[in-house]
Amino acid sequence: MHAAPARPVTATALPTVTGTLRAVEALLLGSGQRTARRNAWTAVLEDRRRARDRVETEHVLEAVAARTSWGT
């Protein structure tokens, strides 16, 4: 009996969840709708960033106000 020649072992990377969702999105949605969804998500992330900046600025202003009230 002859042994079959050994085949090289190749690793196939599993798709990421994000990649899979984007592929499904590409199948289900037209490119215009896809762009609109991405733009909306970018706007949500930007709003969150601005909200964090507002809270941080508020804390700084409160700290400065508290510091100056001691001196008066």
VMD Tcl script that builds the backbone (N, CA, C; Angstrom):
set m [mol new atoms 216]
animate dup $m
set s [atomselect $m all]
$s set {name element resname resid chain x y z} {
  {N N MET 1 A 0.828 -1.164 0.000}
  {CA C MET 1 A 0.000 0.000 0.000}
  {C C MET 1 A 0.880 1.238 0.000}
  {N N HIS 2 A 0.535 2.190 -0.869}
  {CA C HIS 2 A 1.307 3.423 -0.960}
  {C C HIS 2 A 0.612 4.527 -0.167}
  {N N ALA 3 A 1.416 5.293 0.535}
  {CA C ALA 3 A 0.872 6.430 1.299}
  {C C ALA 3 A 0.639 7.607 0.350}
  {N N ALA 4 A -0.426 8.295 0.575}
  {CA C ALA 4 A -0.720 9.486 -0.241}
  {C C ALA 4 A 0.305 10.563 0.087}
  {N N PRO 5 A 0.711 11.335 -0.930}
  {CA C PRO 5 A 1.672 12.401 -0.656}
  {C C PRO 5 A 1.084 13.417 0.318}
  {N N ALA 6 A 1.929 13.884 1.206}
  {CA C ALA 6 A 1.490 14.839 2.230}
  {C C ALA 6 A 1.178 16.186 1.585}
  {N N ARG 7 A 0.031 16.725 1.940}
  {CA C ARG 7 A -0.325 18.053 1.439}
  {C C ARG 7 A 0.088 19.085 2.484}
  {N N PRO 8 A 0.535 20.250 2.024}
  {CA C PRO 8 A 0.919 21.283 3.010}
  {C C PRO 8 A -0.327 21.766 3.766}
  {N N VAL 9 A -0.136 22.041 5.024}
  {CA C VAL 9 A -1.222 22.522 5.871}
  {C C VAL 9 A -1.295 24.032 5.724}
  {N N THR 10 A -2.472 24.533 5.413}
  {CA C THR 10 A -2.639 25.977 5.295}
  {C C THR 10 A -3.654 26.441 6.318}
  {N N ALA 11 A -3.398 27.583 6.901}
  {CA C ALA 11 A -4.314 28.162 7.880}
  {C C ALA 11 A -5.192 29.185 7.184}
  {N N THR 12 A -6.459 29.120 7.455}
  {CA C THR 12 A -7.388 30.090 6.902}
  {C C THR 12 A -7.905 30.936 8.049}
  {N N ALA 13 A -7.726 32.247 7.937}
  {CA C ALA 13 A -8.182 33.145 8.997}
  {C C ALA 13 A -9.705 33.196 9.015}
  {N N LEU 14 A -10.263 33.149 10.202}
  {CA C LEU 14 A -11.703 33.279 10.344}
  {C C LEU 14 A -12.072 34.748 10.189}
  {N N PRO 15 A -13.197 35.027 9.560}
  {CA C PRO 15 A -13.587 36.435 9.404}
  {C C PRO 15 A -13.962 37.039 10.756}
  {N N THR 16 A -13.684 38.320 10.908}
  {CA C THR 16 A -14.050 39.004 12.141}
  {C C THR 16 A -15.547 39.280 12.121}
  {N N VAL 17 A -16.083 39.572 13.276}
  {CA C VAL 17 A -17.506 39.905 13.369}
  {C C VAL 17 A -17.785 41.155 12.542}
  {N N THR 18 A -16.908 42.149 12.654}
  {CA C THR 18 A -17.094 43.385 11.889}
  {C C THR 18 A -17.062 43.108 10.401}
  {N N GLY 19 A -16.114 42.308 9.966}
  {CA C GLY 19 A -16.019 41.976 8.549}
  {C C GLY 19 A -17.246 41.226 8.062}
  {N N THR 20 A -17.742 40.327 8.886}
  {CA C THR 20 A -18.933 39.571 8.524}
  {C C THR 20 A -20.147 40.484 8.422}
  {N N LEU 21 A -20.295 41.382 9.401}
  {CA C LEU 21 A -21.423 42.309 9.367}
  {C C LEU 21 A -21.348 43.227 8.159}
  {N N ARG 22 A -20.153 43.675 7.824}
  {CA C ARG 22 A -20.005 44.534 6.638}
  {C C ARG 22 A -20.359 43.766 5.362}
  {N N ALA 23 A -19.992 42.498 5.305}
  {CA C ALA 23 A -20.321 41.700 4.125}
  {C C ALA 23 A -21.833 41.518 3.997}
  {N N VAL 24 A -22.497 41.247 5.114}
  {CA C VAL 24 A -23.952 41.105 5.099}
  {C C VAL 24 A -24.597 42.436 4.720}
  {N N GLU 25 A -24.066 43.513 5.286}
  {CA C GLU 25 A -24.576 44.845 4.975}
  {C C GLU 25 A -24.449 45.133 3.478}
  {N N ALA 26 A -23.320 44.761 2.902}
  {CA C ALA 26 A -23.093 44.998 1.480}
  {C C ALA 26 A -24.094 44.216 0.630}
  {N N LEU 27 A -24.464 43.030 1.082}
  {CA C LEU 27 A -25.430 42.232 0.329}
  {C C LEU 27 A -26.846 42.788 0.436}
  {N N LEU 28 A -27.193 43.277 1.624}
  {CA C LEU 28 A -28.565 43.691 1.868}
  {C C LEU 28 A -28.868 45.131 1.476}
  {N N LEU 29 A -27.880 45.996 1.604}
  {CA C LEU 29 A -28.127 47.417 1.394}
  {C C LEU 29 A -27.433 47.916 0.136}
  {N N GLY 30 A -28.025 48.917 -0.467}
  {CA C GLY 30 A -27.369 49.574 -1.590}
  {C C GLY 30 A -26.237 50.441 -1.075}
  {N N SER 31 A -25.364 50.866 -1.946}
  {CA C SER 31 A -24.191 51.628 -1.502}
  {C C SER 31 A -24.587 52.963 -0.887}
  {N N GLY 32 A -25.640 53.599 -1.389}
  {CA C GLY 32 A -26.065 54.875 -0.818}
  {C C GLY 32 A -26.565 54.718 0.606}
  {N N GLN 33 A -27.332 53.678 0.841}
  {CA C GLN 33 A -27.854 53.431 2.185}
  {C C GLN 33 A -26.722 53.042 3.134}
  {N N ARG 34 A -25.772 52.302 2.628}
  {CA C ARG 34 A -24.614 51.916 3.433}
  {C C ARG 34 A -23.834 53.156 3.854}
  {N N THR 35 A -23.622 54.061 2.911}
  {CA C THR 35 A -22.886 55.296 3.211}
  {C C THR 35 A -23.653 56.121 4.236}
  {N N ALA 36 A -24.958 56.198 4.096}
  {CA C ALA 36 A -25.774 56.961 5.043}
  {C C ALA 36 A -25.665 56.375 6.448}
  {N N ARG 37 A -25.678 55.047 6.557}
  {CA C ARG 37 A -25.563 54.408 7.878}
  {C C ARG 37 A -24.197 54.675 8.492}
  {N N ARG 38 A -23.154 54.613 7.683}
  {CA C ARG 38 A -21.807 54.889 8.205}
  {C C ARG 38 A -21.682 56.342 8.643}
  {N N ASN 39 A -22.259 57.254 7.838}
  {CA C ASN 39 A -22.212 58.666 8.212}
  {C C ASN 39 A -22.976 58.918 9.506}
  {N N ALA 40 A -24.106 58.247 9.665}
  {CA C ALA 40 A -24.888 58.399 10.894}
  {C C ALA 40 A -24.101 57.892 12.091}
  {N N TRP 41 A -23.443 56.772 11.949}
  {CA C TRP 41 A -22.653 56.219 13.052}
  {C C TRP 41 A -21.482 57.145 13.393}
  {N N THR 42 A -20.845 57.709 12.371}
  {CA C THR 42 A -19.757 58.660 12.600}
  {C C THR 42 A -20.280 59.866 13.366}
  {N N ALA 43 A -21.473 60.331 13.030}
  {CA C ALA 43 A -22.067 61.465 13.737}
  {C C ALA 43 A -22.348 61.107 15.194}
  {N N VAL 44 A -22.823 59.891 15.448}
  {CA C VAL 44 A -23.077 59.451 16.828}
  {C C VAL 44 A -21.772 59.462 17.625}
  {N N LEU 45 A -20.710 58.921 17.043}
  {CA C LEU 45 A -19.424 58.892 17.745}
  {C C LEU 45 A -18.905 60.303 18.015}
  {N N GLU 46 A -19.088 61.204 17.058}
  {CA C GLU 46 A -18.653 62.592 17.231}
  {C C GLU 46 A -19.466 63.283 18.326}
  {N N ASP 47 A -20.771 63.027 18.379}
  {CA C ASP 47 A -21.605 63.594 19.444}
  {C C ASP 47 A -21.152 63.098 20.815}
  {N N ARG 48 A -20.813 61.826 20.901}
  {CA C ARG 48 A -20.324 61.279 22.180}
  {C C ARG 48 A -19.022 61.934 22.593}
  {N N ARG 49 A -18.133 62.172 21.608}
  {CA C ARG 49 A -16.859 62.816 21.916}
  {C C ARG 49 A -17.086 64.237 22.422}
  {N N ARG 50 A -17.981 64.963 21.761}
  {CA C ARG 50 A -18.272 66.337 22.190}
  {C C ARG 50 A -18.894 66.347 23.579}
  {N N ALA 51 A -19.744 65.385 23.880}
  {CA C ALA 51 A -20.358 65.305 25.206}
  {C C ALA 51 A -19.297 65.066 26.273}
  {N N ARG 52 A -18.337 64.178 25.988}
  {CA C ARG 52 A -17.246 63.944 26.944}
  {C C ARG 52 A -16.436 65.222 27.150}
  {N N ASP 53 A -16.181 65.944 26.059}
  {CA C ASP 53 A -15.427 67.199 26.162}
  {C C ASP 53 A -16.187 68.225 26.998}
  {N N ARG 54 A -17.519 68.298 26.820}
  {CA C ARG 54 A -18.325 69.242 27.605}
  {C C ARG 54 A -18.259 68.918 29.086}
  {N N VAL 55 A -18.373 67.640 29.421}
  {CA C VAL 55 A -18.327 67.230 30.830}
  {C C VAL 55 A -16.961 67.560 31.425}
  {N N GLU 56 A -15.899 67.275 30.675}
  {CA C GLU 56 A -14.550 67.566 31.165}
  {C C GLU 56 A -14.369 69.075 31.376}
  {N N THR 57 A -14.848 69.878 30.446}
  {CA C THR 57 A -14.740 71.336 30.564}
  {C C THR 57 A -15.536 71.835 31.765}
  {N N GLU 58 A -16.714 71.256 31.969}
  {CA C GLU 58 A -17.537 71.634 33.118}
  {C C GLU 58 A -16.811 71.348 34.424}
  {N N HIS 59 A -16.142 70.209 34.509}
  {CA C HIS 59 A -15.402 69.850 35.725}
  {C C HIS 59 A -14.259 70.833 35.966}
  {N N VAL 60 A -13.564 71.192 34.891}
  {CA C VAL 60 A -12.444 72.135 35.017}
  {C C VAL 60 A -12.967 73.488 35.484}
  {N N LEU 61 A -14.058 73.969 34.892}
  {CA C LEU 61 A -14.611 75.270 35.286}
  {C C LEU 61 A -15.094 75.261 36.735}
  {N N GLU 62 A -15.703 74.170 37.156}
  {CA C GLU 62 A -16.140 74.055 38.548}
  {C C GLU 62 A -14.955 74.061 39.500}
  {N N ALA 63 A -13.873 73.385 39.117}
  {CA C ALA 63 A -12.674 73.350 39.963}
  {C C ALA 63 A -12.060 74.746 40.075}
  {N N VAL 64 A -12.015 75.466 38.961}
  {CA C VAL 64 A -11.460 76.822 38.989}
  {C C VAL 64 A -12.341 77.731 39.810}
  {N N ALA 65 A -13.644 77.610 39.664}
  {CA C ALA 65 A -14.574 78.446 40.428}
  {C C ALA 65 A -14.441 78.151 41.933}
  {N N ALA 66 A -14.295 76.896 42.293}
  {CA C ALA 66 A -14.149 76.518 43.701}
  {C C ALA 66 A -12.845 77.060 44.265}
  {N N ARG 67 A -11.812 77.060 43.472}
  {CA C ARG 67 A -10.509 77.541 43.921}
  {C C ARG 67 A -10.542 79.063 44.136}
  {N N THR 68 A -11.183 79.802 43.244}
  {CA C THR 68 A -11.210 81.259 43.369}
  {C C THR 68 A -12.151 81.707 44.467}
  {N N SER 69 A -13.187 80.923 44.780}
  {CA C SER 69 A -14.112 81.330 45.839}
  {C C SER 69 A -13.440 81.274 47.216}
  {N N TRP 70 A -12.418 80.456 47.372}
  {CA C TRP 70 A -11.694 80.387 48.635}
  {C C TRP 70 A -10.927 81.690 48.901}
  {N N GLY 71 A -10.443 82.294 47.836}
  {CA C GLY 71 A -9.613 83.485 47.993}
  {C C GLY 71 A -10.397 84.756 48.192}
  {N N THR 72 A -11.712 84.728 48.026}
  {CA C THR 72 A -12.464 85.974 48.151}
  {C C THR 72 A -13.110 86.126 49.499}
}
mol reanalyze $m
mol bondsrecalc $m
mol representation Tube
mol addrep $m
